[in-house]
Amino acid sequence: MNSKTIEIHIKANSGWLDTNFLEIWHYRDLLFLLIRRDLVSQYKQTVLGPLWLIAQPLFGTGVFAVIFGMVAQLPTDGLPVFLFYQSGMLGWNYFASTYGSNANALQSNAGLFGKVYFPRMIPPIAVCITNLFTLFLQIIIFLIVYAGFKIHLGEEASFGITSYLIFLPLLILQSALLAMGIGFLMSAITVKYRDFEKLGGLVMQFFMYVSPIIYPLSELPEKLKWLMWCNPLSFIVESYRLMFLGKGSVSAELAISSVTITAIIAFSGIILYNKVQKNYIDYL
């Protein structure tokens, strides 16, 4: 009877980026197991279960539409108020949920990391993939609402899905890398300095209000537009509106700036995460 021999080589890590991506593929069974665990644990012992994926974004969009669209009467680039905020929330929700899970990636997996060896990048990657399920379901809900507006407005509808939609996978990848990068930086810092955990909510509030989620980028004063160039989420949110509604202030310069900053943050986050994960158990 033939038996499969598995060889494990133990060696010292070296270099800045000690991430063996081929090794992650070798542990793909664990990755799929964690994805299944995350999906089940999110809605276990809940009344509505996955329906929360529909209720939460619709409720959040409704609140934005009433407060900022009807009461504050902020401009929406001529788009229906509800669709304007719902499209912006598509880009924001995936980023926020992925960041929220990875902001304590080391702490929340301490029990697992302390018992058995496996690539420490697997839990964060599992979170990114798990959140894709939520994003795709929210996109379906958006398309249903979109179709309702199209039918109701008829020829008066001045918005529509564009061919830029083919770049959606790249935009999702950028959102995941940005969320992981910022999350890794926050997780690595809070391992040793616990008071930084309080900054997590403030970081999210800061990113939300400096991103064109509740207002269009076209309405931002010229003297403040430098903030949008420094914020990679500006390109991401506006690109969702351009893809799904045909209106968004997206330029090649903004795209290059956003992708460059995302790459720097993601690379820095992975480096710090890999450095801290070697001995972070000592701080717990």
Buried (B, 14 or more C-beta within 10 A) or exposed (E): EEEEEEEEEEEEEEEEEBBEEEEBEEBEEBBEEBBEEBBEEBBEEEEEEBEBBBEBBBEBBBEBBBEBBEEEEBEBBEBBBBBBBBBBBBBBBBBBBBBBBBBBBBBBBBEBBEEEEBBBBBBBBBBBBBBBBBBEBBBEBBEEBBEEBBEEEEEEBEBEEBEBEEBBEEBBEBBBBBBBBBBBBBBBBBBEEEEBBEBBEEBBEEBBEBBBBBBBBEEBEEEEBEEBBEBBBBBBBBBBBBBBBBBBBBEEEBBEBBBEBBBEBBBBBBBBBBBBBEEBEEBE
